[in-house]
């Protein structure tokens, strides 16, 4: 399979990073499968040692506020650099995401991120 091939071709002490949608993310056609932290471990651990497993895109009540900020940011994006307030708004949006929604506990997030190392043969 794909993970076997990646493990075979990864250099000794190489790092493999994978992101997958979690079961907390609404199902969409483009995703073959959504994962729980336990299922991701089950799929990865035959091939890699998981050094870190975390979540990203925290599900919280503040997501609606961020989505509003993101949409305004998309409208303002063509005008960046034309006003200090526009640049401040863009920076505030990035900071808000990083502080409130970026990285979190795997069972509270819409995505999972695993940092892995090739298992010793």
N, C-alpha and C positions, 0 to 999 in steps of 0.2 A: 504494500500500500504506500500511500504518499508519505506517511510519517517514517516508515522503514527506509524509504529512499532518502529522505532528508537526513536521517540519522547516519546512514551509510556514507553520505557525501559531506557531512559536517566534519570540520577539522577537529582534532583532539583539543579538548578544552574550549571548543566552539560553543557559542550561545545561540539558542533558538528562541525567538519570541513569537508567540501566537496570540491573536485576539479572536474571540468568538462571541456571538450573541448569547446572552443568558436567557433562561426561560422566563425572565421578567420582561423581556422585550416583546412587544406585540409581534406575532408571527407574520412574516411577509414571504412572498413567493421566491425571492432571490436567495433566501437562506435554506440550505439543505437540512440543517438541524440547529436547534437551540440547546444549550448545555446548562446543567447545574454544575457547581464546583466538583461534586463527587463524580459525575459522568465525565467531565473533562479530565480529571485525574485518571480515571479508568482507561480512557483512550490514549493518554500521553505516556503514562508511567511504564508501559512495556518497552518504550523506546528512549525515554529521556528521564532524567532526574529533574523534578520541578524545584527550582530554587526559590521562586516566589510566585504566588497566585493571588491576584488582587482583582478588584472590580473597577470598572470605569463607567461613567455616566450614571451617577447616583439618581435613584428614583426618590424624589422628595417633593414636597409642596412648593419648593422654590423653582421647580422646573418650569412652571408657567411663566414666572417672571423672567427667567432666562430666555425662554422662547420668544417672548415679546422683545427683549433686548436684542436678540439675534436677528429678528425680522427688521427692526429699525436699523441695525447695523448693516444689513444687506442693502437697504435703501440708501444709506449714507456712504457706503463703500466707494462709489465712483468719485466722491467729493473729499476723500481723505486727503489731508495735507492742505486743504483750503481753509481750515479754521481750527483753532486750538480746541474748541469744544467738541468738534467731531472726533479728533484724535483721542481726547480724554474719554469720550463715550466708548470708543472702540477698546481702549485699554481697560476701562471699567468692566466692560462685558467680558473680556478675557479673564480678568482677575476674579470676577464673580463666578465664572464657570470653574476656574481652578480651585477656588476656596470652598465652594458650596456643592459642586456637582462632579468635579473631575474624577478623583480617585476615592474609592470607598471599600467597604466590606463586600466581598463577592456576593453575599446573599441579599444585598440591598441595591445592586446595580443592574443595568441593562446589558452590560458587556463584561466579559471576563478576559483577563490578560495573564498569561503564564510565561514566565522567564525560565527557560529550561537549559540543561546542560546534557550533552551526550553521555549516555551511560557507558561505564567501562565495559569493554567486551570480555 
